[in-house]
Amino acid sequence: TRGMTVDTQEYHPEPRVAAIVASHEHPEFIVNVKETGKILLVNFEDIDNLNVTTIGAARFLHDGGWDVTKRYFLTAANQPDKIAIIDSRDRKLVALVDVDKIPHPGRGANLLDPEFGPVWVTSALGNANISFLGTDPEGHPGQAWKVVRRLQGQGGGSLFVKSHPASTNLWVDTPLNPDPDISQSVAVFDINKLEAGYTVLPIAEWAELGEGPKRVVQPEYNADGSEVWFSVWSGKEQESAIVVVDDKTRTLKQVIKGPEIITLTGKFNEG
């Protein structure tokens, strides 16, 4: 991954790989190289003669995710506050979209905006804004690869947003916000009434833990979209938990805690 940065053309001896995702269009991996701002398309069709295409994007690439069609990969560039969009079918950069300070989408959230159609959503570390990017160049060409809507969340310090095809909710965490009332709770929007604002759920309070930061992080759905699982993240010597919420009623279903639950953050479906 060592090489020149995309903007100042300075040599970087040891840039980090921030994300690797598998293409749904070709036998290749899409690789984000953080410090140089380059995206590598590593084609492994002929494993003995790897073909690597280099795309210049923007520096300090981080994580990202697919649009709903799984053709376009949208990924955050933290330092210049941009989202880079890769067309994995045509194997090229489609757009660099300006968003708000320090975007941090995780995989982002795909949903059907009632006004603008298919969108991909990211929150940010640097402020409370939640940005909606149009992702339908054929059905909604006027909105494609633009920020079509901005909502205000609880505050900065967000790491993940989440929705599900079977749900009308958009969940936004804020685990790195300095206000404990914000970092220990989660905001949820009704997708059909986005301008009505958000409802706050006291996830950490529901967990009934002892002392600790109790940061609520990374909402994840179960496979059928009926439940949302939250990590309540405290220090190694403190009690952490998983809080399971009914997506439809937004009420507590279960708290999972015990000595094996230590500083957990990410959760993933398998099978």
C-alpha positions in Angstrom: 0.0 0.0 0.0 3.0 2.4 0.3 2.9 5.2 -2.2 2.1 8.8 -2.9 -0.8 10.7 -1.4 -3.5 11.8 -3.8 -3.4 15.5 -3.0 0.1 16.7 -2.1 2.0 13.8 -3.8 4.1 13.0 -0.7 5.5 9.5 -0.3 3.9 7.6 2.6 6.0 4.5 3.7 3.3 2.7 5.6 -0.3 3.7 5.0 -3.0 1.6 6.7 -5.8 -0.4 5.1 -9.0 1.0 6.6 -11.5 -1.3 4.9 -11.8 -4.3 2.6 -15.0 -5.3 0.9 -15.8 -7.9 -1.8 -17.3 -6.7 -5.0 -20.7 -8.1 -6.1 -19.9 -7.4 -9.7 -16.4 -8.8 -10.3 -14.0 -11.3 -8.6 -12.2 -8.6 -6.7 -11.7 -6.8 -3.4 -12.2 -3.0 -2.9 -9.5 -1.8 -0.5 -9.4 1.6 1.2 -5.8 2.9 1.8 -6.3 5.4 4.6 -3.4 7.9 4.5 -2.8 8.0 0.8 -6.5 8.4 -0.1 -6.3 5.7 -2.7 -8.9 2.9 -3.4 -7.5 -0.3 -4.8 -9.5 -2.8 -6.9 -7.7 -6.1 -6.5 -8.9 -8.5 -9.1 -8.2 -12.2 -8.2 -9.7 -13.8 -11.3 -6.2 -15.0 -12.1 -4.7 -15.5 -8.6 -1.2 -16.0 -10.0 -1.3 -12.7 -11.9 -3.2 -10.2 -9.7 -4.6 -7.2 -11.5 -4.7 -4.0 -9.3 -6.5 -0.9 -10.4 -5.7 2.3 -8.4 -8.4 5.0 -8.0 -7.5 8.4 -6.5 -10.2 9.5 -4.0 -9.4 11.6 -0.9 -7.1 11.2 2.1 -7.9 9.5 5.3 -10.4 7.0 3.9 -12.2 5.0 6.5 -15.2 2.7 6.5 -18.2 2.6 4.1 -20.9 0.4 2.7 -23.0 -0.5 -0.4 -26.0 1.3 -1.8 -29.2 -0.8 -1.9 -28.3 -2.3 -5.4 -24.9 -3.4 -4.2 -23.4 -1.7 -7.3 -22.1 1.4 -5.7 -19.6 1.5 -2.7 -19.8 4.7 -0.6 -17.0 5.4 1.7 -15.9 8.2 4.1 -12.8 10.3 3.7 -12.5 11.8 7.2 -10.1 14.6 6.8 -11.6 16.5 3.8 -15.1 15.6 4.9 -16.1 13.8 1.7 -17.9 10.6 0.7 -16.2 8.8 -2.2 -18.5 6.8 -4.5 -17.2 3.8 -6.5 -19.1 2.2 -9.3 -18.0 -1.4 -8.8 -19.5 -2.6 -12.1 -17.6 0.0 -14.3 -14.7 0.0 -11.8 -14.4 3.8 -11.5 -14.9 6.8 -9.2 -18.3 8.3 -9.7 -18.2 11.2 -7.3 -16.6 12.9 -4.3 -19.5 14.4 -2.3 -19.0 17.1 0.4 -20.6 16.2 3.7 -20.3 17.5 7.3 -17.4 17.4 9.6 -15.7 14.0 10.0 -18.2 11.7 8.4 -18.4 8.2 10.1 -21.0 6.0 8.5 -20.0 2.6 9.5 -21.6 0.8 6.7 -24.2 3.6 6.4 -27.9 3.0 6.1 -30.0 2.5 3.0 -33.6 3.7 3.0 -36.4 5.0 0.8 -36.7 8.8 1.5 -40.4 9.8 1.1 -39.4 12.8 -1.0 -36.1 11.9 -2.7 -36.3 8.1 -3.2 -33.4 5.7 -2.5 -30.8 7.3 -0.2 -27.7 6.3 1.8 -27.2 7.9 5.2 -24.2 8.9 7.2 -23.8 10.6 10.5 -20.6 12.4 11.7 -18.1 12.7 14.6 -17.7 16.4 14.3 -21.3 17.7 14.5 -24.9 16.6 14.9 -25.8 16.5 11.2 -27.1 13.4 9.5 -26.6 13.5 5.7 -28.8 11.7 3.1 -27.2 11.1 -0.3 -29.3 10.2 -3.3 -28.2 6.8 -4.8 -30.6 6.3 -7.8 -29.0 7.7 -10.9 -31.6 6.1 -13.2 -34.8 6.7 -11.3 -33.9 10.0 -9.6 -31.0 11.4 -11.7 -31.5 15.0 -10.3 -30.7 13.8 -6.8 -28.0 11.2 -7.5 -24.7 11.6 -5.6 -25.8 14.8 -3.9 -26.7 15.5 -0.3 -30.5 15.8 -0.6 -31.4 16.1 3.1 -29.8 17.0 6.4 -31.3 16.2 9.8 -30.1 17.2 13.2 -29.3 14.4 15.6 -28.6 14.6 19.3 -25.1 15.9 18.8 -21.6 15.1 17.5 -19.7 11.9 18.3 -21.8 9.6 16.2 -20.2 6.4 14.9 -23.1 4.4 13.3 -26.5 4.7 11.7 -28.8 1.8 11.0 -32.0 0.9 9.3 -33.6 -2.3 7.8 -35.8 -3.0 4.8 -38.5 -4.3 7.1 -38.4 -1.2 9.4 -39.5 2.4 9.2 -36.9 3.4 11.8 -33.5 5.1 11.4 -31.3 4.7 14.5 -28.3 7.1 15.2 -25.8 6.5 18.0 -23.6 9.1 19.7 -21.1 7.2 21.9 -18.3 9.7 21.7 -20.4 12.8 22.6 -19.0 14.4 25.8 -22.5 14.7 27.4 -23.3 11.4 29.2 -27.0 12.0 28.6 -26.3 11.8 24.9 -23.6 9.2 24.8 -25.7 6.8 26.9 -28.8 7.1 24.8 -29.8 6.7 21.1 -31.9 8.8 18.7 -34.5 7.1 16.5 -36.3 8.8 13.5 -39.5 7.7 11.8 -38.5 7.4 8.1 -42.0 8.5 7.0 -41.9 11.6 9.3 -38.3 12.6 9.1 -38.9 16.3 9.7 -40.8 15.5 13.0 -37.4 15.0 14.7 -36.2 12.1 16.8 -37.2 10.2 19.9 -34.5 9.4 22.5 -34.4 6.0 24.1 -32.4 5.6 27.4 -30.5 2.5 26.5 -27.8 2.6 29.2 -30.4 3.3 31.9 -32.4 0.2 30.7 -29.2 -1.9 31.1 -29.1 -1.1 34.9 -25.3 -1.2 35.1 -22.9 0.1 37.7 -20.3 2.8 37.3 -18.7 3.4 33.9 -19.1 5.5 30.7 -21.8 3.2 29.4 -21.5 4.4 25.9 -24.3 3.2 23.6 -22.8 2.1 20.3 -23.5 0.3 17.0 -27.2 -0.5 16.6 -27.5 -3.8 14.7 -30.7 -5.5 13.5 -31.4 -9.2 13.8 -31.9 -10.9 10.4 -35.7 -10.3 10.1 -35.5 -6.6 11.3 -37.8 -7.1 14.3 -35.1 -6.3 16.9 -32.3 -3.8 17.3 -29.3 -4.8 19.4 -27.2 -2.1 21.2 -23.8 -2.4 22.9 -23.5 -0.6 26.2 -19.7 -0.1 26.3 -17.8 0.5 29.5 -14.2 -0.2 30.6 -12.5 -3.5 31.0 -13.0 -3.6 34.8 -16.6 -2.3 34.5 -19.8 -3.9 33.5 -21.0 -3.8 29.9 -24.1 -5.2 28.3 -26.2 -5.8 25.1 -29.6 -4.2 25.1 -32.3 -5.7 22.8 -35.1 -3.4 21.7 -38.3 -4.2 19.8 -38.0 -2.2 16.6 -41.7 -1.8 16.1 -42.7 -0.6 19.6 -39.2 0.8 20.5 -39.5 -0.9 23.9 -37.0 -3.0 25.9 -37.1 -6.7 25.2 -34.0 -8.0 26.9 -30.7 -7.1 28.6 -27.8 -9.5 28.1 -24.9 -9.0 30.6 -22.5 -11.1 32.7 -18.7 -11.6 33.1 -18.3 -12.7 29.5 -19.6 -9.3 28.2 -16.4 -7.2 28.3 -16.0 -3.8 26.4 -18.1 -5.1 23.5 -18.8 -2.9 20.5 -19.6 -4.6 17.2 -22.2 -7.3 16.6 -22.9 -9.2 13.4 -25.4 -11.7 12.0 -24.2 -15.0 10.8 -25.7 -17.7 8.6 
